[in-house]
Amino acid sequence: MFASGNGGQKGDHCSCDGYVTSPYTISIGAVDNHGKSPWYAERCPASLAVAYSSGDNTDQQIVTTDLGSKCTRYHTGSSAASPIAAGLCICLLKVA
């Protein structure tokens, strides 16, 4: 799994990333809490799925571990959505 990118506001496109377009990669995008594409999302025809991240700064963001045995409450973007999707896939594989 690989994050599809957060450069949408700058006009970036995920097709320029070799990892996202690899046939061995599942590209994951992000959606906000309304199920809409967030402002930072890159156009990405290679994306197979999306997972929750956040849209605005007012949206609930992802809480996760951070460096130095700490937590952060402000992890966002497709970089936050991709690990969520990977965790769900692992759970599905364990059940199967």
Backbone as CSV, one residue per row, in Angstrom:
resi,resn,N_x,N_y,N_z,CA_x,CA_y,CA_z,C_x,C_y,C_z
1,MET,0.845,-1.162,0.000,0.000,0.000,0.000,0.896,1.232,0.000
2,PHE,0.422,2.252,-0.710,1.199,3.485,-0.798,0.241,4.662,-0.883
3,ALA,0.549,5.738,-0.206,-0.284,6.941,-0.212,-0.244,7.598,-1.589
4,SER,-1.411,8.010,-2.074,-1.492,8.568,-3.426,-0.971,9.994,-3.541
5,GLY,-0.791,10.686,-2.441,-0.185,12.018,-2.482,-1.095,13.121,-1.986
6,ASN,-0.485,14.207,-1.579,-1.206,15.338,-0.997,-0.941,16.649,-1.731
7,GLY,-0.515,16.582,-2.961,-0.155,17.789,-3.700,-1.248,18.334,-4.600
8,GLY,-2.495,17.991,-4.339,-3.597,18.413,-5.198,-3.734,19.913,-5.343
9,GLN,-3.497,20.651,-4.283,-3.618,22.099,-4.341,-2.567,22.706,-5.272
10,LYS,-1.445,21.998,-5.431,-0.374,22.472,-6.313,-0.484,21.897,-7.715
11,GLY,-1.545,21.102,-7.975,-1.731,20.512,-9.293,-0.931,19.236,-9.512
12,ASP,-0.364,18.670,-8.451,0.389,17.418,-8.588,-0.539,16.293,-9.034
13,HIS,0.062,15.300,-9.645,-0.683,14.143,-10.139,0.084,12.894,-9.733
14,CYS,-0.604,11.903,-9.209,0.078,10.724,-8.673,0.788,9.902,-9.740
15,SER,0.453,10.096,-11.004,1.087,9.317,-12.066,2.580,9.594,-12.186
16,CYS,3.042,10.659,-11.571,4.469,10.979,-11.601,5.249,10.199,-10.555
17,ASP,4.565,9.445,-9.704,5.212,8.683,-8.645,5.328,7.220,-9.062
18,GLY,6.527,6.734,-9.168,6.749,5.357,-9.605,6.163,4.309,-8.677
19,TYR,6.110,4.589,-7.387,5.537,3.628,-6.453,4.032,3.496,-6.648
20,VAL,3.348,4.603,-6.845,1.893,4.587,-6.990,1.481,3.856,-8.262
21,THR,2.242,4.009,-9.327,1.869,3.400,-10.604,2.423,1.988,-10.786
22,SER,3.132,1.473,-9.812,3.663,0.115,-9.895,2.528,-0.911,-9.825
23,PRO,2.610,-1.972,-10.614,1.575,-3.012,-10.537,1.610,-3.789,-9.222
24,TYR,2.643,-3.590,-8.428,2.775,-4.285,-7.147,2.300,-3.433,-5.968
25,THR,1.748,-2.266,-6.264,1.327,-1.320,-5.243,-0.171,-1.098,-5.298
26,ILE,-0.792,-0.994,-4.143,-2.185,-0.575,-4.050,-2.155,0.876,-3.576
27,SER,-2.593,1.775,-4.442,-2.584,3.197,-4.132,-3.826,3.560,-3.324
28,ILE,-3.622,4.266,-2.216,-4.718,4.654,-1.324,-4.815,6.171,-1.245
29,GLY,-6.013,6.683,-1.514,-6.290,8.112,-1.390,-6.991,8.387,-0.070
30,ALA,-7.388,9.632,0.122,-8.039,10.038,1.367,-9.413,10.640,1.085
31,VAL,-10.310,10.499,2.055,-11.599,11.195,2.031,-11.791,11.873,3.374
32,ASP,-12.601,12.941,3.359,-12.872,13.642,4.611,-14.060,13.017,5.326
33,ASN,-14.490,13.613,6.421,-15.567,13.022,7.209,-16.934,13.142,6.541
34,HIS,-17.001,13.793,5.380,-18.237,13.864,4.606,-18.193,12.931,3.397
35,GLY,-17.113,12.142,3.294,-16.951,11.234,2.162,-16.529,11.939,0.881
36,LYS,-16.047,13.147,0.993,-15.635,13.952,-0.159,-14.116,13.964,-0.290
37,SER,-13.674,14.226,-1.484,-12.246,14.355,-1.734,-11.739,15.630,-1.074
38,PRO,-10.705,15.546,-0.237,-10.199,16.744,0.442,-9.416,17.658,-0.503
39,TRP,-9.187,18.870,-0.068,-8.518,19.881,-0.883,-7.111,19.483,-1.301
40,TYR,-6.451,18.647,-0.550,-5.061,18.282,-0.838,-4.930,17.057,-1.739
41,ALA,-6.047,16.380,-2.036,-5.989,15.123,-2.794,-5.483,15.349,-4.217
42,GLU,-4.580,14.488,-4.632,-4.081,14.542,-6.006,-5.034,13.767,-6.916
43,ARG,-5.152,14.195,-8.153,-5.884,13.403,-9.137,-5.091,12.120,-9.320
44,CYS,-5.776,10.988,-9.222,-5.029,9.733,-9.200,-5.857,8.576,-9.761
45,PRO,-5.758,8.334,-11.071,-6.496,7.209,-11.632,-5.970,5.859,-11.152
46,ALA,-4.777,5.832,-10.561,-4.205,4.576,-10.077,-4.760,4.161,-8.714
47,SER,-5.468,5.055,-8.033,-5.972,4.725,-6.692,-7.033,3.646,-6.755
48,LEU,-6.855,2.645,-5.929,-7.798,1.542,-5.867,-8.856,1.790,-4.805
49,ALA,-8.481,2.502,-3.744,-9.407,2.716,-2.634,-9.042,4.001,-1.908
50,VAL,-9.942,4.418,-1.029,-9.690,5.561,-0.159,-9.996,5.155,1.274
51,ALA,-9.430,5.893,2.200,-9.714,5.694,3.624,-9.828,7.078,4.257
52,TYR,-10.392,7.120,5.442,-10.585,8.406,6.118,-9.257,9.041,6.506
53,SER,-9.210,10.326,6.296,-8.156,11.151,6.855,-8.854,12.388,7.383
54,SER,-8.587,13.537,6.849,-9.326,14.738,7.241,-9.351,15.680,6.062
55,GLY,-10.211,16.662,6.136,-10.295,17.662,5.088,-9.780,18.987,5.607
56,ASP,-10.643,19.726,6.307,-10.261,21.020,6.879,-9.471,20.824,8.164
57,ASN,-8.909,21.907,8.621,-8.243,21.876,9.923,-9.242,21.692,11.052
58,THR,-10.532,21.956,10.779,-11.560,21.787,11.800,-12.066,20.350,11.891
59,ASP,-11.745,19.502,10.896,-12.157,18.093,10.922,-11.358,17.325,11.963
60,GLN,-11.947,16.248,12.437,-11.211,15.365,13.341,-10.052,14.758,12.566
61,GLN,-8.888,14.726,13.176,-7.703,14.203,12.517,-7.292,12.887,13.153
62,ILE,-6.332,12.232,12.551,-5.906,10.899,12.977,-4.953,11.011,14.171
63,VAL,-5.206,10.213,15.197,-4.325,10.121,16.369,-3.445,8.890,16.174
64,THR,-2.163,9.054,16.354,-1.235,7.943,16.132,0.022,8.118,16.977
65,THR,0.852,7.114,16.977,2.131,7.209,17.674,3.063,8.125,16.901
66,ASP,4.044,8.656,17.605,4.986,9.592,17.001,6.373,9.277,17.538
67,LEU,7.354,10.020,17.098,8.729,9.818,17.558,8.846,10.080,19.048
68,GLY,9.759,9.403,19.689,10.029,9.621,21.108,8.951,9.084,22.024
69,SER,8.289,8.016,21.625,7.239,7.377,22.437,6.121,8.348,22.806
70,LYS,5.789,9.228,21.891,4.715,10.196,22.101,3.573,9.913,21.136
71,CYS,2.508,10.669,21.260,1.364,10.575,20.347,1.174,11.919,19.654
72,THR,0.578,11.876,18.487,0.165,13.096,17.816,-1.318,12.989,17.493
73,ARG,-2.022,14.094,17.552,-3.444,14.131,17.228,-3.680,14.826,15.896
74,TYR,-2.626,15.061,15.139,-2.744,15.880,13.942,-2.157,15.226,12.703
75,HIS,-2.288,13.922,12.564,-1.785,13.224,11.383,-2.877,13.253,10.323
76,THR,-2.564,13.732,9.128,-3.576,13.888,8.089,-3.039,13.471,6.729
77,GLY,-3.873,13.597,5.732,-3.485,13.344,4.351,-3.541,11.871,3.990
78,SER,-3.148,11.588,2.745,-3.146,10.196,2.312,-2.098,9.391,3.070
79,SER,-1.127,10.080,3.677,-0.138,9.396,4.517,-0.767,8.846,5.785
80,ALA,-1.899,9.388,6.201,-2.641,8.843,7.339,-3.655,7.802,6.876
81,ALA,-4.213,7.990,5.686,-5.225,7.069,5.168,-4.630,5.719,4.769
82,SER,-3.446,5.724,4.198,-2.839,4.485,3.711,-2.590,3.449,4.812
83,PRO,-2.047,3.816,5.971,-1.867,2.812,7.025,-3.197,2.277,7.572
84,ILE,-4.235,3.108,7.555,-5.543,2.627,7.994,-6.038,1.532,7.037
85,ALA,-5.902,1.782,5.739,-6.302,0.785,4.744,-5.467,-0.485,4.864
86,ALA,-4.174,-0.332,5.111,-3.307,-1.506,5.266,-3.724,-2.332,6.475
87,GLY,-4.054,-1.663,7.586,-4.513,-2.376,8.778,-5.807,-3.128,8.531
88,LEU,-6.722,-2.525,7.794,-7.978,-3.206,7.458,-7.731,-4.439,6.589
89,CYS,-6.818,-4.307,5.639,-6.495,-5.462,4.776,-5.874,-6.600,5.585
90,ILE,-5.013,-6.272,6.530,-4.411,-7.301,7.383,-5.489,-8.023,8.186
91,CYS,-6.442,-7.255,8.720,-7.543,-7.871,9.470,-8.358,-8.805,8.583
92,LEU,-8.607,-8.397,7.349,-9.356,-9.248,6.430,-8.592,-10.517,6.079
93,LEU,-7.285,-10.414,5.909,-6.482,-11.586,5.595,-6.417,-12.560,6.759
94,LYS,-6.432,-12.036,7.975,-6.418,-12.893,9.166,-7.718,-13.695,9.283
95,VAL,-8.826,-13.080,8.865,-10.129,-13.738,8.969,-10.286,-14.819,7.899
96,ALA,-9.695,-14.553,6.731,-9.868,-15.458,5.587,-9.136,-16.738,5.751
